[in-house]
Amino acid sequence: MSRFLLLLIALVVPATWLAAQEDGANAQTTPWPGIKLVATARQEPRPLRIWWAEIDLDHPRLELFTTPAAEVPDSFHLPAETALDFAERTGAVLAINASPFSPLTKEKGAPVRIEGLHLTAGTVLAPAREHFAVLLFGSDRRGRIVAPPVPRAEVETAREGVGGFSQLVYEGRNVFADEDRQAPLHPRTAVGLSRDGRVMHWFVVDGRQPRSLGMTQRELAELGISRGCWSMINLDGGGSTTLVLRSPETRGCQVVNQPVGRTLPGTLRLNGNHLGLRLREQPPAPAP
């Protein structure tokens, strides 16, 4: 039995999913408050494995955060780690990879540069890049995606943020609608937002393997629009694409998808930064 099926069984997905899967139906679970996780297998237009998380940014117990600051040599921004290490270290209940970075490394903790914005707890560790879009979250818990060039004022009013590549969806429209239908297929990681910025969507698409060949940017944008995204950003993909879930039963973390971090399916890349969600023990007290 594939790792994909074993994971969903472990998450107590109904057994009827096994039959429905053949027809491309969704398997859905709500592992943590405010988080809905959906898995889909498709055969058309090619074999695909897709994970979609719908996240309620207004949920009082949910907290979104980016990779915290750490000591690294000058000209570097963060130490490299896998998404699994990040989730285990920070207590995240759900985590994905975020920005492009350099250099690639096989040494855990090696210093890397984030190729785009990295904003954590109101501190900019890496500035936005001229041609890259950014994903920002303010103290009001609302998300927004800003196309390049990113005004400094936009970053200064945010608390958490990461850079990606292109904006895929703008005001509900597919920015890549005219992309060549023969464009390259890759594993993909993307984040979308509802029109009011109160609902966040994470998308993880496996690629470079027989059971999931990957998507184009046009297809990824279409997927986001079909799930209600008003805006959407393409984050680092390829071997970086990773989704990690903490089990509500065992409290252990596991990789949900099948990354190709070291070119082989099931291997993890040491990434530059990540997005995480964690649960507060108690909701914050209302303001007086």
Buried (B, 14 or more C-beta within 10 A) or exposed (E): EEBBBEBBBEBEBEEEBBEEBEEEEBBBBEBBEBBBBBBBBEEEEEBBBBBBBBBBBEBBBBBBBBBBEBEBEEEBBBBBBBBBBBBBEBBBBBBBBBBBBEEBBEEEBBBBBBBBBBBBEEEBBBBBBEEBBBBBBBEEBBBBBBBBEBEEEBBEEBBBBBBBBBBBBBEEEBBBEEBEEEEEBBBBBBBBBBEEBBBBBBBBBBBBBEBBBBBBBBBBBBBBBEBBBBBBBBBBBBBBBBBBBBBBEEEEBBBBBBBBBBEEBEEBBBBBBBBBBBBEEEEEEEEE
